Amino acid sequence: MAGATDELSLVFHALADPTRRAILSRLHSGPVTVGELAEPFAMSRPAISQHLKVLERAGLIERTTTAQWRTCTLRTEPLDEASVWVERHRGEWNERFDLLDEHLRTMKGETP
């Protein structure tokens, strides 16, 4: 994602891809090796590595190396921050939809 450097943009960019969301879902149950993460996907190891780089850059995973094993761990803090952002804006969006609904009813001659 060229140009985007703020944390929230990186998180939403990472979540926009179904493969990356599947990787995060897999990590929900605990740390997993890169090889285990790659197993269910019909793609090359370099492609998986690229997805992991995006997730790592967004702060959604942490990669560690122990001997020959590379393990990925889910980090939930960025997801919490994205959730807070969505919730903060949800009220405003709902209010705007309510106003639009009221306006459309008025145009139809209905009483709100």
Summary of the structure (lengths in Angstrom):
residues: 112
radius of gyration: 20.0
end to end distance: 45.1
largest distance: 72.5
contacts: 272
relative contact order: 0.14
helix: 62%
strand: 12%
